[in-house]
Amino acid sequence: MDDATGEPATAPSPQDDVRDGLLPVLRQRWSPREFDDQHVLDPGQVDLLLEAARWAPSAGNSQPWAFRPALRDAPDWRGIVDCLAGSSRPWARQASLLVVNLSHVYVEGTDWQFSEFSVYDLGQAVAHMTIQAHSMGLACRQFRAFDLEALTRLLDVPPHWQITTITAIGVPAPAAQRDRGTSVRAPSITWPRE
């Protein structure tokens, strides 16, 4: 077994040397489909996760993101869970925290119809939050399986903002296992693709 991925060991490849140089938090990151539903995050940990997102780079330092955190069993938790699709609800409701990730798509005070970088910048902020979570012994699963219109109404999101994704954060359940193949990566990510 590969200690970093938990998957069966394979023959060495040219990428092994490069992968070995990755930060351990990147190499060991995974997205569980089962969370420990007894684990509880405290508000200070939530603040730390959001602070990591705040420090992400953005175009012109515009920071076109917002986050709606909901701790399990908090007043807005049930409403968010009720907006989830059947495919995500079973595991997402086990997470200690759900974070609704929003991007600022319309730039107020300009004639721009949208911020062409907002979704990209939000992705960087969510990645920062994800890596911070993993460094804290937590795991994250990003998803888009929810009723966008219902969640937008529930959170009273104005038209110049858009809910993009949700991040489920918590401790993997003791029996949680990586999906087979989750550590497999494309052999090349440079352009043109082969």
Contact map, one row per residue, 1 for C-alpha under 8 A:
11100111100000000000000000000000000000000000000000000000000000000000000000000000000000000000000000000000000000000000000000000000000000000000000000000000000000000000000000000000000000000000000000
11111111100000000000000000000000000000000000000000000000000000000000000000000000000000000000000000000000000000000000000000000000000000000000000000000000000000000000000000000000000000000000000000
11111110000000000000000000000000000000000000000000000000000000000000000000000000000000000000000000000000000000000000000000000000000000000000000000000000000000000000000000000000000000000000000000
01111100000000000000000000110000000000000000000000000000000000000000000000000000000000000000000000000000000000000000000000000000000000000000000000000000000000000000000000000000000000000000000000
01111110000000000000000000110000000000000000000000000000000000000000000000000000000000000000000000000000000000000000000000000000000000000000000000000000000000000000000000000000000000100000000000
11111111000000000000000000000000000000000000000000000000000000000000000000000000000000000000000000000000000000000000000000000000000000000000000000000000000000000000000000000000010000000000000000
11101111100000000000000000000000000000000000000000000000000000000000000000000000000000000000000000000000000000000000000000000000000000000000000000000000000000000000000000000000000100100000000000
11000111110000000000000000000000000000000000000000000000000000000000000000000000000000000000000000000000000000000000000000000000000000000000000000000000000000000000000000000000000000000000000000
11000011111000000000000000000000000000000000000000000000000000000000000000000000000000000000000000000000000000000000000000000000000000000000000000000000000000000000000000000000000000000000000000
00000001111100000000000000000000000000000000000000000000000000000000000000000000000000000000000000000000000000000000000000000000000000000000000000000000000000000000000000000000000000000000000000
00000000111110000000000000000000000000000000000000000000000000000000000000000000000000000000000000000000000000000000000000000000000000000000000000000000000000000000000000000000000000000000000000
00000000011111010000000000000000000000000000000000000000000000000000000000000000000000000000000000000000000000000000000000000000000000000000000000000000000000000000000000000000000000000000000000
00000000001111111000000000000000000000000000000000000000000000000000000000000000000000000000000000000000000000000000000000000000000000000000000000000000000000000000000000000000000000000000000000
00000000000111111100000000000000000000000000000000000000000000000000000000000000000000000000000000000000000000000000000000000000000000000000000000000000000000000000000000000000000000000000000000
00000000000011111110000000000000000000000000000000000000000000000000000000000000000000000000000000000000000000000000000000000000000000000000000000000000000000000000000000000000000000000000000000
00000000000111111111000000000000000000000000000000000000000000000000000000000000000000000000000000000000000000000000000000000000000000000000000000000000000000000000000000000000000000000000000000
00000000000011111111100000000000000000000000000000000000000000000000000000000000000000000000000000000000000000000000000000000000000000000000000000000000000000000000000000000000000000000000000000
00000000000001111111110000000000000000000000000000000000000000000000000000000000000000000000000000000000000000000000000000000000000000000000000000000000000000000000000000000000000000000000000000
00000000000000111111110000100000000000000000000000000000000000000000000000000000000000000000000000000000000000000000000000000000000000000000000000000000000000000000000000000000000000000000000000
00000000000000011111110000000000000000000000000000000000000000000000000000000000000000000000000000000000000000000000000000000000000000000000000000000000000000000000000000000000000000000000000000
00000000000000001111111000000000000000000000000000000000000000000000000000000000000000000000000000000000000000000000000000000000000000000000000000000000000000000000000000000000000000000000000000
00000000000000000111111101100000000000000000000000000000000000000000000000000000000000000000000000000000000000000000000000000000000000000000000000000000000000000000000000000000000000000000000000
00000000000000000000111111100000000000000000000000000000000000000000000000000000000000000000000000000000000000000000000000000000000000000000000000000000000000000000000000000000000000000000000000
00000000000000000000011111110000000000000000000000000000000000000000000000000000000000000000000000000000000000000000000000000000000000000000000000000000000000000000000000000000000000000000000000
00000000000000000000001111111000000000000000000000000000000000000000000000000000000000000000000000000000000000000000000000000000001001100000000000000000000000000000000000000000000000000000000000
00000000000000000000011111111000000000000000000000000000000000000000000000000000000000000000000000000000000000000000000000000000001000000000000000000000000000000000000000000000000000000000000000
00011000000000000010011111111000000000000000000000000000000000000000000000000000000000000000000000000000000000000000000000000000000000000000000000000000000000000000000000000000000000000000000000
00011000000000000000000111111100000000000000000000000000000000000000000000000000000000000000000000000000000000000000000000000000000000000000000000000000000000000000000000000000000000000000000000
00000000000000000000000011111110000000000000000000000000000000000000000000000000000000000000000000000000000000000000000000000000001001000010000000000000000000000000000000000000000000000000000000
00000000000000000000000000011111000000000000000000000000000000000000000000000000000000000000000000000000000000000000000000000000000000000011000000000000000000000000000000000000010001000000000000
00000000000000000000000000001111100000000000000000000000000000000000000000000000000000000000000000000000000000000000000000000000000000000011110000000000000000000000000000000000010000000000000000
00000000000000000000000000000111111000000000000000000000000000000000000000000000000000000000000000000000000000000000000000000000000000000011100000000000000000000000000000010001110000000000000000
00000000000000000000000000000011111000000000000000000000000000000000000000000000000000000011000000000000000000000000000000000000000000000000100000000000000000000000000000000001000000000000000000
00000000000000000000000000000001111100000000000000000000000000000000000000000000000000000010010000000000000000000000000000000000000000000000000000000000000000000000000000011011000000000000000000
00000000000000000000000000000001111110000000000000000000000000000000000000000000000000000011011100000000000000000000000000000000000000000000000000000000000000000000000001111001000000000000000000
00000000000000000000000000000000011111100000000000000000000000000000000000000000000000000000011100000000000000000000000000000000000000000000000000000000000000000000000001111100000000000000000000
00000000000000000000000000000000001111100000000000000000000000000000000000000000000000000000011100000000000000000000000000000000000000000000000000000000000000000000000000001000000000000000000000
00000000000000000000000000000000000111110000000000000000000000000000000000000000000000000000000000000000000000000000000000000000000000000000000000000000000000000000000000000000000000000000000000
00000000000000000000000000000000000111111000000000000000000000000000000000000000000000000000000100000000000000000000000000000000000000000000000000000000000000000000000001100000000000000000000000
00000000000000000000000000000000000001111100000000000000000000000000000100000000000000000000000100000000000000000000000000000000000000000000000000000000000000000000000001000000000000000000000000
00000000000000000000000000000000000000111110110000000000000000000000001000000000000000000000000110000000000000000000000000000000000000000000000000000000000000000000000001000000000000000000000000
00000000000000000000000000000000000000011111110000000000000000000000000000000000000000000000000000000000000000000000000000000000000000000000000000000000000000000000000000000000000000000000000000
00000000000000000000000000000000000000001111111000000000000000000000000000000000000000000000000000000000000000000000000000000000000000000000000000000000000000000000000000000000000000000000000000
00000000000000000000000000000000000000000111111100000000000000000000000000000000000000000000000000000000000000000000000000000000000000000000000000000000000000000000000000000000000000000000000000
00000000000000000000000000000000000000001111111110000000000000000000000000000000000000000000000000000000000000000000000000000000000000000000000000000000000000000000000000000000000000000000000000
00000000000000000000000000000000000000001111111111000000000000000000100000000000000000000000000000000000000000000000000000000000000000000000000000000000000000000000000000000000000000000000000000
00000000000000000000000000000000000000000011111111100000000000000000000000000000000000000000000000000000000000000000000000000000000000000000000000000000000000000000000000000000000000000000000000
00000000000000000000000000000000000000000001111111110000000000000000000000000000000000000000000000000000000000000000000000000000000000000000000000000000000000000000000000000000000000000000000000
00000000000000000000000000000000000000000000111111111000000000000000000000000000000000000000000000000000000000000000000000000000110110000000000000000000000000000000000000000000000000000000000000
00000000000000000000000000000000000000000000011111111100000000000010000000000000000000000000000000000000000000000000000000000000100000000000000000000000000000000000000000000000000000000000000000
00000000000000000000000000000000000000000000001111111110000000000000000000000000000000000000000000000000000000000000000000000000100000000000000000000000000000000000000000000000000000000000000000
00000000000000000000000000000000000000000000000111111111000000000000000000000000000000000000000000000000000000000000000000001001100100000000000000000000000000000000000000000000000000000000000000
00000000000000000000000000000000000000000000000011111111000000000000000000000000000000000000000000000000000000000000000000011111100000000000000000000000000000000000000000000000000000000000000000
00000000000000000000000000000000000000000000000001111111000000100000000000000000000000000000000000000000000000000000000000001000000000000000000000000000000000000000000000000000000000000000000000
00000000000000000000000000000000000000000000000000111111100000000000000000000000000000000000000000000000000000000000000000001001000000000000000000000000000000000000000000000000000000000000000000
00000000000000000000000000000000000000000000000000011111110000000000000000000000000000000000000000000000000000000000000010011001000000000000000000000000000000000000000000000000000000000000000000
00000000000000000000000000000000000000000000000000000011111010100000000000000000000000000000000000000000000000000000000010011000000000000000000000000000000000000000000000000000000000000000000000
00000000000000000000000000000000000000000000000000000001111111110000000000000000000000000000000000000000000000000000100010010000000000000000000000000000000000000000000000000000000000000000000000
00000000000000000000000000000000000000000000000000000000111111100000000000000000000000000000000000000000000000000000100010000000000000000000000000000000000000000000000000000000000000000000000000
00000000000000000000000000000000000000000000000000000000011111000000000000000000000000000000000000000000000000000000000000000000000000000000000000000000000000000000000000000000000000000000000000
00000000000000000000000000000000000000000000000000000000111111100000000000000000000000000000000000000000000000000000000000000000000000000000000000000000000000000000000000000000000000000000000000
00000000000000000000000000000000000000000000000000000000011111110000000000000000000000000000000000000000000000000000000000000000000000000000000000000000000000000000000000000000000000000000000000
00000000000000000000000000000000000000000000000000000100111011111000000000000000000000000000000000000000000000000000010011000000000000000000000000000000000000000000000000000000000000000000000000
00000000000000000000000000000000000000000000000000000000010001111100000000000000000000000000000000000011100000000000010011000000000000000000000000000000000000000000000000000000000000000000000000
00000000000000000000000000000000000000000000000000000000000000111110000000000000000000000000000000001111000000000000010011001000000000000000000000000000000000000000000000000000000000000000000000
00000000000000000000000000000000000000000000000000000000000000011111000000000000000000000000000000001111000000000000000000000000000000000000000000000000000000000000000000000000000000000000000000
00000000000000000000000000000000000000000000000001000000000000001111100000000000000000000000000000111100000000000000000000000000000000000000000000000000000000000000000000000000000000000000000000
00000000000000000000000000000000000000000000000000000000000000000111110000000000000000000000000000111000000000000000000000000000000000000000000000000000000000000000000000000000000000000000000000
00000000000000000000000000000000000000000000010000000000000000000011111000000000000000000000000011110000000000000000000000000000000000000000000000000000000000000000000000000000000000000000000000
00000000000000000000000000000000000000000000000000000000000000000001111101011000000000000000000011100000000000000000000000000000000000000000000000000000000000000000000000000000000000000000000000
00000000000000000000000000000000000000001000000000000000000000000000111111001000000000000000000111000000000000000000000000000000000000000000000000000000000000000000000000000000000000000000000000
00000000000000000000000000000000000000010000000000000000000000000000011111001000000000000000101111000000000000000000000000000000000000000000000000000000000000000000000000000000000000000000000000
00000000000000000000000000000000000000000000000000000000000000000000001111111100000000000000000000000000000000000000000000000000000000000000000000000000000000000000000000000000000000000000000000
00000000000000000000000000000000000000000000000000000000000000000000011111111100000000000000000000000000000000000000000000000000000000000000000000000000000000000000000000000000000000000000000000
00000000000000000000000000000000000000000000000000000000000000000000000011111100000000000000000000000000000000000000000000000000000000000000000000000000000000000000000000000000000000000000000000
00000000000000000000000000000000000000000000000000000000000000000000010011111111000000000000000000000000000000000000000000000000000000000000000000000000000000000000000000000000000000000000000000
00000000000000000000000000000000000000000000000000000000000000000000011111111111100000000000000001000000000000000000000000000000000000000000000000000000000000000000000000000000000000000000000000
00000000000000000000000000000000000000000000000000000000000000000000000011111111110000000000000000000000000000000000000000000000000000000000000000000000000000000000000000000000000000000000000000
00000000000000000000000000000000000000000000000000000000000000000000000000011111111000000000000000000000000000000000000000000000000000000000000000000000010000000000000000000000000000000000000000
00000000000000000000000000000000000000000000000000000000000000000000000000011111111100000000000000000000000000000000000000000000000000000000000000000010010000000000000000000000000000000000000000
00000000000000000000000000000000000000000000000000000000000000000000000000001111111100001001100000000000000000000000000000000000000000000000000000000000000000000000000000000000000000000000000000
00000000000000000000000000000000000000000000000000000000000000000000000000000111111100000000000000000000000000000000000000000000000000000000000000000000000000000000000000000000000000000000000000
00000000000000000000000000000000000000000000000000000000000000000000000000000011111110000000000000000000000000000000000000000000000000000000000001110110000000000000000000000000000000000000000000
00000000000000000000000000000000000000000000000000000000000000000000000000000001111111011000000000000000000000000000000000000000000000000000000011100000000000000000000000000000000000000000000000
00000000000000000000000000000000000000000000000000000000000000000000000000000000001111111000000000000000000000000000000000000000000000000000000011100000000000000000000000000000000000000000000000
00000000000000000000000000000000000000000000000000000000000000000000000000000000000111111100000000000000000000000000000000000000000000000000000000000000000000000000000000000000000000000000000000
00000000000000000000000000000000000000000000000000000000000000000000000000000000000011111100000000000000000000000000000000000000000000000000000010000000000000000000000000000000000000000000000000
00000000000000000000000000000000000000000000000000000000000000000000000000000000000111111111000000000000000000000000000000000000000000000000001011000000000000000000000000000000000000000000000000
00000000000000000000000000000000000000000000000000000000000000000000000000000000100111111111100000000000000000000000000000000000000000000000000000000000000000000000000000000000000000000000000000
00000000000000000000000000000000000000000000000000000000000000000000000000000000000001111111110000000000000000000000000000000000000000000000000000000000000000000000000000000000000000000000000000
00000000000000000000000000000000111000000000000000000000000000000000000000000000000000011111111000000000000000000000000000000000000000000000000000000000000000000000000000000000000000000000000000
00000000000000000000000000000000101000000000000000000000000000000000000000000000100000011111111001000000000000000000000000000000000000000000000000000000000000000000000100000000000000000000000000
00000000000000000000000000000000000000000000000000000000000000000000000100000000100000001111111000000000000000000000000000000000000000000000000000000000000000000000000000000000000000000000000000
00000000000000000000000000000000011110000000000000000000000000000000000000000000000000000111111100000000000000000000000000000000000000000000000000000000000000000000000000000000000000000000000000
00000000000000000000000000000000001110000000000000000000000000000000000100000000000000000011111111000000000000000000000000000000000000000000000000000000000000000000000111100000000000000000000000
00000000000000000000000000000000001110111000000000000000000000000000001100000000000000000000011111000000000000000000000000000000000000000000000000000000000000000000000111100000000000000000000000
00000000000000000000000000000000000000001000000000000000000000000000111100000000000000000000001111100000000000000000000000000000000000000000000000000000000000000000000111000000000000000000000000
00000000000000000000000000000000000000000000000000000000000000000000111100001000000000000001001111110000000000000000000000000000000000000000000000000000000000000000011110000000000000000000000000
00000000000000000000000000000000000000000000000000000000000000000011110000000000000000000000000011111000000000000000000000000000000000000000000000000000000000000000011110000000000000000000000000
00000000000000000000000000000000000000000000000000000000000000000011100000000000000000000000000001111100000000000000000000000000000000000000000000000000000000000011111000000000000000000000000000
00000000000000000000000000000000000000000000000000000000000000001111000000000000000000000000000000111110000000000000000001000100000000000000000000000000000000000011111000000000000000000000000000
00000000000000000000000000000000000000000000000000000000000000001110000000000000000000000000000000011111000000000000000001000000000000000000000000000000000000001111100000000000000000000000000000
00000000000000000000000000000000000000000000000000000000000000011100000000000000000000000000000000001111100000000000011001000000000000000000000000000000000000001111000000000000000000000000000000
00000000000000000000000000000000000000000000000000000000000000011100000000000000000000000000000000000111111000000110010000000000000000000000000000000000000000011100000000000000000000000000000000
00000000000000000000000000000000000000000000000000000000000000010000000000000000000000000000000000000011111000001111011000000000000000000000000000000000000000011100000000000000000000000000000000
00000000000000000000000000000000000000000000000000000000000000000000000000000000000000000000000000000001111100011110000000000000000000000000000000000000000000111000000000000000000000000000000000
00000000000000000000000000000000000000000000000000000000000000000000000000000000000000000000000000000001111111111110000000000000000000000000000000000000000000010000000000000000000000000000000000
00000000000000000000000000000000000000000000000000000000000000000000000000000000000000000000000000000000011111100000000000000000000000000000000000000000000000010000000000000000000000000000000000
00000000000000000000000000000000000000000000000000000000000000000000000000000000000000000000000000000000001111100000000000000000000000000000000000000000000000000000000000000000000000000000000000
00000000000000000000000000000000000000000000000000000000000000000000000000000000000000000000000000000000001111110000000000000000000000000000000000000000000000000000000000000000000000000000000000
00000000000000000000000000000000000000000000000000000000000000000000000000000000000000000000000000000000001111111000000000000000000000000000000000000000000000000000000000000000000000000000000000
00000000000000000000000000000000000000000000000000000000000000000000000000000000000000000000000000000000011001111110000000000000000000000000000000000000000000000000000000000000000000000000000000
00000000000000000000000000000000000000000000000000000000000000000000000000000000000000000000000000000000111000111110000000000000000000000000000000000000000000000000000000000000000000000000000000
00000000000000000000000000000000000000000000000000000000000000000000000000000000000000000000000000000001111000011111000000000000000000000000000000000000000000000000000000000000000000000000000000
00000000000000000000000000000000000000000000000000000000000000000000000000000000000000000000000000000001111000011111110000000000000000000000000000000000000000000000000000000000000000000000000000
00000000000000000000000000000000000000000000000000000000000000000000000000000000000000000000000000000000100000000111111000000000000000000000000000000000000000000000000000000000000000000000000000
00000000000000000000000000000000000000000000000000000000011000000000000000000000000000000000000000000000000000000011111110000000000000000000000000000000000000000000000000000000000000000000000000
00000000000000000000000000000000000000000000000000000000000000111000000000000000000000000000000000000011100000000011111111000000000000000000000000000000000000000000000000000000000000000000000000
00000000000000000000000000000000000000000000000000000000000000000000000000000000000000000000000000000010100000000001111111100000000000000000000000000000000000000001000000000000000000000000000000
00000000000000000000000000000000000000000000000000000000000000000000000000000000000000000000000000000000000000000000111111110000000000000000000000000000000000000000000000000000000000000000000000
00000000000000000000000000000000000000000000000000000001111000111000000000000000000000000000000000000000000000000000111111111000000000000000000000000000000000000000000000000000000000000000000000
00000000000000000000000000000000000000000000000000000000000000111000000000000000000000000000000000001110000000000000011111111100000000000000000000000000000000000000000000000000000000000000000000
00000000000000000000000000000000000000000000000000000000000000000000000000000000000000000000000000000000000000000000001111111110000000000000000000000000000000000000000000000000000000000000000000
00000000000000000000000000000000000000000000000000001001110000000000000000000000000000000000000000000000000000000000000111111111000000000000000000000000000000000000000000000000000000000000000000
00000000000000000000000000000000000000000000000000011111100000001000000000000000000000000000000000000000000000000000000011111111100000000000000000000000000000000000000000000000000000000000000000
00000000000000000000000000000000000000000000000000001000000000000000000000000000000000000000000000001000000000000000000001111111110000000000000000000000000000000000000000000000000000000000000000
00000000000000000000000000000000000000000000000000001000000000000000000000000000000000000000000000000000000000000000000000111111111000000000000000000000000000000000000000000000000000000000000000
00000000000000000000000000000000000000000000000000011011000000000000000000000000000000000000000000000000000000000000000000011111111100000000000000000000000000000000000000000000000000000000000000
00000000000000000000000000000000000000000000000011111000000000000000000000000000000000000000000000000000000000000000000000001111111110000000000000000000000000000000000000000000000000000000000000
00000000000000000000000000000000000000000000000010000000000000000000000000000000000000000000000000000000000000000000000000000111111111000011000000000000000000000000000000000000000000000000000000
00000000000000000000000011001000000000000000000000000000000000000000000000000000000000000000000000000000000000000000000000000011111111100000000000000000000000000000000000000000000000000000000000
00000000000000000000000000000000000000000000000010010000000000000000000000000000000000000000000000000000000000000000000000000001111111110000000000000000000000000000000000000000000000000000000000
00000000000000000000000000000000000000000000000010000000000000000000000000000000000000000000000000000000000000000000000000000000111111111111000000000000000000000000000010000000000000000000000000
00000000000000000000000010001000000000000000000000000000000000000000000000000000000000000000000000000000000000000000000000000000011111111111000000000000000000000000000000000000000000000000000000
00000000000000000000000010000000000000000000000000000000000000000000000000000000000000000000000000000000000000000000000000000000001111111100000000000000000000000000000000000000000000000000000000
00000000000000000000000000000000000000000000000000000000000000000000000000000000000000000000000000000000000000000000000000000000000111111100000000000000000000000000000000000000000000000000000000
00000000000000000000000000000000000000000000000000000000000000000000000000000000000000000000000000000000000000000000000000000000000011111110000000000000000000000000000000100000000000000000000000
00000000000000000000000000000000000000000000000000000000000000000000000000000000000000000000000000000000000000000000000000000000000011111111000000000000000000000000000011110000000000000000000000
00000000000000000000000000001111000000000000000000000000000000000000000000000000000000000000000000000000000000000000000000000000010011001111100000000000000000000000000011110000000000000000000000
00000000000000000000000000000111000000000000000000000000000000000000000000000000000000000000000000000000000000000000000000000000010011000111110000000000000000000000001111000000000000000000000000
00000000000000000000000000000011100000000000000000000000000000000000000000000000000000000000000000000000000000000000000000000000000000000011111000000000000000000000001110000000000000000000000000
00000000000000000000000000000010000000000000000000000000000000000000000000000000000000000000000000000000000000000000000000000000000000000001111100000000000000000000111100000000000000000000000000
00000000000000000000000000000000000000000000000000000000000000000000000000000000000000010000000000000000000000000000000000000000000000000000111110000000000000000000111000000000000000000000000000
00000000000000000000000000000000000000000000000000000000000000000000000000000000000000000000000000000000000000000000000000000000000000000000011111000000000000000001110000000000000000000000000000
00000000000000000000000000000000000000000000000000000000000000000000000000000000000110110000000000000000000000000000000000000000000000000000001111100000000000000000000000000000000000000000000000
00000000000000000000000000000000000000000000000000000000000000000000000000000000001110010000000000000000000000000000000000000000000000000000000111110010000000000000000000000000000000000000000000
00000000000000000000000000000000000000000000000000000000000000000000000000000000001110000000000000000000000000000000000000000000000000000000000011111110000000000000000000000000000000000000000000
00000000000000000000000000000000000000000000000000000000000000000000000000000000001000000000000000000000000000000000000000000000000000000000000001111111000000000010000000000000000000000000000000
00000000000000000000000000000000000000000000000000000000000000000000000000000000000000000000000000000000000000000000000000000000000000000000000000111111100000000000000000000000000000000000000000
00000000000000000000000000000000000000000000000000000000000000000000000000000000001000000000000000000000000000000000000000000000000000000000000000111111110000000000000000000000000000000000000000
00000000000000000000000000000000000000000000000000000000000000000000000000000001001000000000000000000000000000000000000000000000000000000000000001111111111000000000000000000000000000000000000000
00000000000000000000000000000000000000000000000000000000000000000000000000000000000000000000000000000000000000000000000000000000000000000000000000011111111110000110000000000000000000000000000000
00000000000000000000000000000000000000000000000000000000000000000000000000000000000000000000000000000000000000000000000000000000000000000000000000001111111110000000000000000000000000000000000000
00000000000000000000000000000000000000000000000000000000000000000000000000000011000000000000000000000000000000000000000000000000000000000000000000000111111100000000000000000000000000000000000000
00000000000000000000000000000000000000000000000000000000000000000000000000000000000000000000000000000000000000000000000000000000000000000000000000000011111110000000000000000000000000000000000000
00000000000000000000000000000000000000000000000000000000000000000000000000000000000000000000000000000000000000000000000000000000000000000000000000000001111111000000000000000000000000000000000000
00000000000000000000000000000000000000000000000000000000000000000000000000000000000000000000000000000000000000000000000000000000000000000000000000000001101111101110000000000000000000000000000000
00000000000000000000000000000000000000000000000000000000000000000000000000000000000000000000000000000000000000000000000000000000000000000000000000000000000111111100000000000000000000000000000000
00000000000000000000000000000000000000000000000000000000000000000000000000000000000000000000000000000000010000000000000000000000000000000000000000000000000011111100000000000000000000000000000000
00000000000000000000000000000000000000000000000000000000000000000000000000000000000000000000000000000001111100000000000000000000000000000000000000000000000001111100000000000000000000000000000000
00000000000000000000000000000000000000000000000000000000000000000000000000000000000000000000000000000111110000000000000000000000000000000000000000000000000011111110000000000000000000000000000000
00000000000000000000000000000000000000000000000000000000000000000000000000000000000000000000000000000111100000000000000000000000000000000000000000000001000011111111000000000000000000000000000000
00000000000000000000000000000000000000000000000000000000000000000000000000000000000000000000000000011110000000000000000000000000000000000000000000010001000010001111100000000000000000000000000000
00000000000000000000000000000000000000000000000000000000000000000000000000000000000000000000000000011110000000000000001000000000000000000000000100000000000000000111110000000000000000000000000000
00000000000000000000000000000000000000000000000000000000000000000000000000000000000000000000000000011100000000000000000000000000000000000000011100000000000000000011111000000000000000000000000000
00000000000000000000000000000000000000000000000000000000000000000000000000000000000000000000000001111000000000000000000000000000000000000000011100000000000000000001111100000000000000000000000000
00000000000000000000000000000000000000000000000000000000000000000000000000000000000000000000000001111000000000000000000000000000000000000001111000000000000000000000111110000000000000000000000000
00000000000000000000000000000000000000000000000000000000000000000000000000000000000000000001001111100000000000000000000000000000000000000001110000000000000000000000011111000000000000000000000000
00000000000000000000000000000000000000000000000000000000000000000000000000000000000000000000001111100000000000000000000000000000000010000111100000000000000000000000001111100000000000000000000000
00000000000000000000000000000000001100111000000000000000000000000000000000000000000000000000001110000000000000000000000000000000000000000111000000000000000000000000000111110000000000000000000000
00000000000000000000000000000000001100100000000000000000000000000000000000000000000000000000001100000000000000000000000000000000000000001110000000000000000000000000000011111000000000000000000000
00000000000000000000000000000001011100000000000000000000000000000000000000000000000000000000000000000000000000000000000000000000000000000110000000000000000000000000000001111101000000000000000000
00000000000000000000000000000000011110000000000000000000000000000000000000000000000000000000000000000000000000000000000000000000000000000000000000000000000000000000000000111111000000000000000000
00000000000000000000000000000000000100000000000000000000000000000000000000000000000000000000000000000000000000000000000000000000000000000000000000000000000000000000000000011111000000000000000000
00000000000000000000000000000000010000000000000000000000000000000000000000000000000000000000000000000000000000000000000000000000000000000000000000000000000000000000000000001111100000000000000000
00000000000000000000000000000001111000000000000000000000000000000000000000000000000000000000000000000000000000000000000000000000000000000000000000000000000000000000000000011111110000000000000000
00000000000000000000000000000001000000000000000000000000000000000000000000000000000000000000000000000000000000000000000000000000000000000000000000000000000000000000000000000011111000000000000000
00000100000000000000000000000111000000000000000000000000000000000000000000000000000000000000000000000000000000000000000000000000000000000000000000000000000000000000000000000001111101000000000000
00000000000000000000000000000000000000000000000000000000000000000000000000000000000000000000000000000000000000000000000000000000000000000000000000000000000000000000000000000000111111000000000000
00000010000000000000000000000000000000000000000000000000000000000000000000000000000000000000000000000000000000000000000000000000000000000000000000000000000000000000000000000000011111100000000000
00000000000000000000000000000000000000000000000000000000000000000000000000000000000000000000000000000000000000000000000000000000000000000000000000000000000000000000000000000000001111110000000000
00000000000000000000000000000100000000000000000000000000000000000000000000000000000000000000000000000000000000000000000000000000000000000000000000000000000000000000000000000000011111111000000000
00001010000000000000000000000000000000000000000000000000000000000000000000000000000000000000000000000000000000000000000000000000000000000000000000000000000000000000000000000000000111111000000000
00000000000000000000000000000000000000000000000000000000000000000000000000000000000000000000000000000000000000000000000000000000000000000000000000000000000000000000000000000000000011111100000000
00000000000000000000000000000000000000000000000000000000000000000000000000000000000000000000000000000000000000000000000000000000000000000000000000000000000000000000000000000000000001111110000000
00000000000000000000000000000000000000000000000000000000000000000000000000000000000000000000000000000000000000000000000000000000000000000000000000000000000000000000000000000000000000011111100000
00000000000000000000000000000000000000000000000000000000000000000000000000000000000000000000000000000000000000000000000000000000000000000000000000000000000000000000000000000000000000001111100000
00000000000000000000000000000000000000000000000000000000000000000000000000000000000000000000000000000000000000000000000000000000000000000000000000000000000000000000000000000000000000000111110011
00000000000000000000000000000000000000000000000000000000000000000000000000000000000000000000000000000000000000000000000000000000000000000000000000000000000000000000000000000000000000000111111010
00000000000000000000000000000000000000000000000000000000000000000000000000000000000000000000000000000000000000000000000000000000000000000000000000000000000000000000000000000000000000000001111110
00000000000000000000000000000000000000000000000000000000000000000000000000000000000000000000000000000000000000000000000000000000000000000000000000000000000000000000000000000000000000000000111110
00000000000000000000000000000000000000000000000000000000000000000000000000000000000000000000000000000000000000000000000000000000000000000000000000000000000000000000000000000000000000000000011111
00000000000000000000000000000000000000000000000000000000000000000000000000000000000000000000000000000000000000000000000000000000000000000000000000000000000000000000000000000000000000000001111111
00000000000000000000000000000000000000000000000000000000000000000000000000000000000000000000000000000000000000000000000000000000000000000000000000000000000000000000000000000000000000000001000111
